[in-house]
């Protein structure tokens, strides 16, 4: 569960848009449809023997599979060149605006 319908500050104000309880209850009442969920999903089943092997540690991170996406970025020189070209365009636009306003 990520949210219980209340803010995490000391005021604990109601936030209905951030409430997982109804989803949890619905999933609990439909356990047969939950059997095939993957470990990358928000919720999933873990076999009892696996929990026992982990000394009954119920930490989600022990069982959840996280897929990391590798990000590729352009080389810094390419990024700097793009910024330089944008700056030239910005300067031309500013000059045109100044000419229109006769400043």
Beta strands, then each sheet from edge to edge (+ up, - down):
strand 1: 4-6
strand 2: 14-19
sheet 1: 1+ 2-
end
